[in-house]
Amino acid sequence: MNKEEILEKSRQENKNRDIAGMDINKNASRISLIFSLLFILFLLIMTWIANKHLNHGIIATEYSIIFPLFLYKAVKTKSALNIICAILAGLGLIIFTVTTIRDIFDIYPLGR
């Protein structure tokens, strides 16, 4: 196989995608996810220190970002770890979305 044949085969395998760009996007997504989780943790700690009501909408928003990432990975890889992460993220999204809606409409079963 000559150099041109190898390059053509590589282009076909990668469908003309820029591998370096894909790697940069993958790393950027990972860093963004970690940063956002740490930021949510920071806000949770500040809320706890200030002894204020937690804004569940912030956490629901975070899970609305995390859930599709893991769901996509679970569907594509069918990896048990990704499936478990997708299920947990989905549960988190449901729980915090319901809690946010309760907060918005002041629905508290046991009163406040």
KARA-V238310 format. One record per residue. OMEGA is omega in degrees with one decimal (* if undefined). BURIAL is # if it has 24 or more other ideal C-beta (glycine too) atoms within 12 Angstrom, else .. D_FIRST is the distance of its C-alpha to the first C-alpha in Angstrom with 1 decimal. Layout:
omega,burial,d_first
OMEGA,BURIAL,D_FIRST
OMEGA,BURIAL,D_FIRST
//
This chain:
omega,burial,d_first
178.7,.,0.0
-175.4,.,3.8
-178.3,.,6.8
178.6,.,8.2
178.6,.,6.1
178.1,.,6.6
179.4,.,10.1
178.5,.,10.8
178.4,.,10.3
178.6,.,12.4
179.2,.,14.9
179.8,.,15.3
-176.8,.,16.0
178.0,.,18.4
177.5,.,19.8
176.4,.,19.9
178.3,.,22.2
-175.9,.,22.7
178.8,.,22.0
178.2,.,24.4
178.0,.,27.0
179.4,.,26.8
177.9,.,27.4
178.7,.,30.3
179.1,.,31.8
179.3,.,31.6
178.2,.,33.3
178.1,.,35.8
179.7,.,36.7
-179.3,.,37.3
178.9,.,39.4
179.5,.,41.3
179.3,#,42.1
179.0,.,43.3
-177.8,.,45.4
176.5,.,47.0
177.5,.,47.9
178.1,.,49.4
176.2,.,51.3
177.8,#,52.7
176.9,.,53.8
179.8,.,55.5
177.2,.,57.3
179.5,.,58.4
178.7,.,59.8
177.7,.,61.6
179.7,.,63.1
179.7,.,64.2
-178.7,.,65.8
-179.6,.,67.6
-179.6,.,68.7
177.9,.,67.8
-179.4,.,66.5
175.9,.,62.7
-177.3,.,60.9
179.4,#,58.8
178.3,.,57.2
-178.9,#,55.1
177.1,#,53.8
177.9,#,53.3
178.1,.,51.2
179.5,#,49.0
177.2,#,48.5
175.3,.,47.7
-175.6,#,44.7
-174.7,#,43.7
-179.8,#,44.1
177.9,.,41.5
-178.9,#,38.9
178.7,#,39.4
178.7,#,39.9
179.2,.,36.5
-179.9,#,34.8
-179.5,.,36.8
-176.9,.,35.8
-173.8,.,32.1
-175.2,.,31.8
178.3,.,34.8
-179.3,.,35.3
-179.9,.,38.9
179.2,.,39.4
177.5,.,38.4
178.4,.,40.6
178.4,.,43.5
179.0,#,43.0
178.7,#,43.0
179.7,.,46.2
178.4,.,47.9
176.7,#,46.9
176.8,.,48.2
176.9,.,51.4
178.5,#,51.8
-180.0,#,51.3
-177.6,.,53.9
-175.7,.,56.4
174.4,#,56.4
177.8,#,56.3
179.1,.,59.4
178.0,#,61.0
178.7,#,60.4
175.6,.,62.0
179.3,.,64.9
-178.2,.,65.4
-175.7,.,65.2
179.6,.,67.9
178.4,.,69.9
-179.5,.,69.6
-174.5,.,70.6
-178.0,.,71.7
-178.8,.,73.8
179.7,.,74.9
*,.,74.4
//
